[in-house]
């Protein structure tokens, strides 16, 4: 099998974040030909078009290079006030330039969310899908993985819920299929 690299974005910077743990669980479920790398979005400056000229900030250059090198993307978002986190939106804003020609264009992506709330972040996922559609990033539509009551699904940093594991495996399978389809077209 052709090696696949997935760049993972955790929309929470919190140590022990449920979203980071969910991405790590997904990475642990990956077959041997699939590897995960994690994007460093906490070091990005606030998006400012004036900074995005000939010499953008080094952290932005590294982010764009990591996205370009990846075969696909996995976004995990918390839900803050019914939307995605500011740090995740900021990373997407930086990555989405130049508009309609960015490194995000055509890059297959998966979305998941994990929250302590029963609803699992479904509203944030809707916002994230809308944002990514504006960047021409194709998003896997099924299965939807919204991990509600996240503190009950993880113990000591490890995923312990079998059903959540099944959903993550399904999402990973759908993402790798989308990546394979995308690479066959190109």
C-alpha positions as CSV (number, residue, x, y, z in Angstrom):
1,X,0.0,0.0,0.0
2,X,1.1,3.5,-0.7
3,X,2.1,5.4,2.4
4,X,-0.4,8.0,3.6
5,X,0.4,11.0,5.9
6,X,-2.4,12.7,7.8
7,X,-1.9,16.1,9.4
8,X,-4.0,16.4,12.5
9,X,-5.3,19.7,14.0
10,X,-6.6,19.8,17.5
11,X,-8.7,22.9,18.1
12,X,-7.9,22.9,21.8
13,X,-4.6,23.8,23.2
14,X,-5.5,22.5,26.7
15,X,-3.1,19.9,28.1
16,X,-5.1,16.6,28.0
17,X,-7.7,18.0,25.6
18,X,-10.4,15.5,24.6
19,X,-9.9,16.5,21.0
20,X,-6.1,15.8,21.1
21,X,-6.8,12.5,22.8
22,X,-9.4,11.6,20.1
23,X,-6.9,12.4,17.3
24,X,-4.2,10.3,19.1
25,X,-6.7,7.4,19.5
26,X,-7.4,7.7,15.7
27,X,-3.7,7.7,15.0
28,X,-3.2,4.6,17.1
29,X,-6.0,2.8,15.1
30,X,-4.2,3.6,11.8
31,X,-2.9,0.7,9.7
32,X,0.9,0.6,9.2
33,X,0.9,2.5,5.9
34,X,-0.9,5.5,7.5
35,X,1.0,7.9,9.7
36,X,-0.1,11.0,11.6
37,X,1.7,14.3,12.3
38,X,0.2,17.0,14.5
39,X,0.0,20.6,13.4
40,X,1.4,23.3,15.8
41,X,-1.3,25.9,15.7
42,X,-0.7,27.5,19.1
43,X,2.4,29.4,17.9
44,X,0.6,31.2,15.0
45,X,0.1,34.9,15.3
46,X,-3.4,36.3,14.9
47,X,-4.2,36.4,11.2
48,X,-3.2,39.8,9.7
49,X,-3.1,40.2,5.9
50,X,-0.4,42.8,6.4
51,X,1.9,40.0,7.7
52,X,1.0,37.7,4.8
53,X,3.2,39.1,2.1
54,X,6.5,38.1,0.7
55,X,7.8,36.9,4.0
56,X,5.0,35.5,6.2
57,X,5.9,34.5,9.8
58,X,8.0,31.3,10.1
59,X,5.2,29.5,12.0
60,X,2.9,30.1,9.1
61,X,5.4,28.9,6.5
62,X,5.9,25.7,8.6
63,X,2.1,25.2,8.8
64,X,1.6,25.6,5.0
65,X,4.5,23.3,4.3
66,X,3.1,20.6,6.6
67,X,-0.3,20.8,4.9
68,X,1.3,20.7,1.5
69,X,3.3,17.6,2.5
70,X,0.3,15.8,3.9
71,X,-2.0,13.5,1.9
72,X,-5.0,14.4,4.1
73,X,-6.1,16.4,7.1
74,X,-8.0,15.5,10.4
75,X,-9.6,18.3,12.3
76,X,-10.8,17.8,15.9
77,X,-12.7,20.7,17.4
78,X,-14.1,21.6,20.7
79,X,-17.4,23.6,20.8
80,X,-17.1,27.0,22.2
81,X,-20.3,29.1,22.2
82,X,-21.7,26.8,19.5
83,X,-18.7,27.2,17.2
84,X,-15.1,26.2,16.7
85,X,-12.2,27.6,18.7
86,X,-10.5,30.8,17.8
87,X,-7.1,29.1,17.5
88,X,-8.5,26.6,15.0
89,X,-10.2,29.3,12.9
90,X,-6.9,31.3,13.0
91,X,-5.0,28.3,11.7
92,X,-7.5,27.8,8.8
93,X,-7.4,31.6,8.0
94,X,-3.5,31.4,7.7
95,X,-3.6,28.2,5.7
96,X,-6.4,29.4,3.3
97,X,-4.2,32.0,1.6
98,X,-4.0,32.8,-1.2
99,X,-7.7,32.4,-1.6
100,X,-8.9,29.6,-3.8
101,X,-5.3,28.5,-4.5
102,X,-4.1,27.6,-1.0
103,X,-2.6,24.4,0.3
104,X,-6.0,23.4,1.6
105,X,-7.6,23.3,-1.9
106,X,-8.5,19.8,-2.8
107,X,-6.9,18.3,0.3
108,X,-9.2,15.5,1.7
109,X,-10.2,16.2,5.3
110,X,-12.1,14.5,8.2
111,X,-13.8,16.3,11.0
112,X,-14.6,15.1,14.5
113,X,-15.4,16.8,17.8
114,X,-15.2,15.9,21.5
115,X,-16.9,17.8,24.3
116,X,-18.2,17.2,27.8
117,X,-21.7,18.1,26.5
118,X,-24.1,15.4,25.4
119,X,-24.3,16.8,21.9
120,X,-20.6,16.3,21.3
121,X,-19.9,19.4,19.4
122,X,-22.2,18.9,16.4
123,X,-22.8,22.7,16.1
124,X,-19.1,23.4,15.9
125,X,-18.8,20.7,13.2
126,X,-21.4,22.4,11.1
127,X,-19.4,25.7,11.3
128,X,-16.2,23.9,10.5
129,X,-17.7,22.3,7.4
130,X,-18.9,25.7,6.2
131,X,-15.5,27.2,6.8
132,X,-13.7,24.4,5.0
133,X,-16.0,24.6,2.1
134,X,-14.9,28.2,1.6
135,X,-11.3,26.9,1.3
136,X,-12.3,24.2,-1.3
137,X,-11.3,21.5,1.2
138,X,-13.3,18.4,0.5
139,X,-14.7,17.0,3.8
140,X,-15.6,13.4,4.4
141,X,-19.4,13.5,5.2
142,X,-19.8,10.1,6.9
143,X,-19.5,8.8,9.5
144,X,-20.0,11.9,11.7
145,X,-18.0,11.5,14.9
146,X,-19.2,13.7,17.7
147,X,-17.9,12.5,21.0
148,X,-20.4,13.6,23.6
149,X,-19.7,13.1,27.4
150,X,-16.0,12.9,26.5
151,X,-14.7,12.7,30.1
152,X,-16.5,9.3,30.3
153,X,-14.9,8.0,27.1
154,X,-11.3,8.5,28.1
155,X,-9.3,7.3,31.2
156,X,-5.8,8.4,31.9
157,X,-5.4,9.7,28.4
158,X,-6.6,6.6,26.6
159,X,-9.9,5.9,24.8
160,X,-11.9,3.3,26.6
161,X,-15.2,3.5,24.8
162,X,-15.6,0.7,22.2
163,X,-18.3,2.5,20.2
164,X,-16.3,5.6,19.9
165,X,-13.3,3.5,18.8
166,X,-15.6,2.0,16.0
167,X,-16.7,5.5,14.9
168,X,-13.0,6.7,14.7
169,X,-12.1,3.6,12.7
170,X,-14.9,4.3,10.3
171,X,-13.9,7.9,9.9
172,X,-10.3,7.0,9.4
173,X,-11.3,4.4,6.8
174,X,-13.5,7.0,5.0
175,X,-10.6,9.6,5.1
176,X,-8.0,7.2,3.7
177,X,-10.5,6.1,1.0
178,X,-11.0,9.7,0.0
179,X,-7.2,10.3,0.0
180,X,-6.7,7.2,-2.2
181,X,-9.4,8.4,-4.6
182,X,-8.0,11.9,-4.7
183,X,-4.4,10.6,-5.4
184,X,-5.8,8.4,-8.2
185,X,-7.4,11.4,-9.8
186,X,-4.2,13.5,-9.7
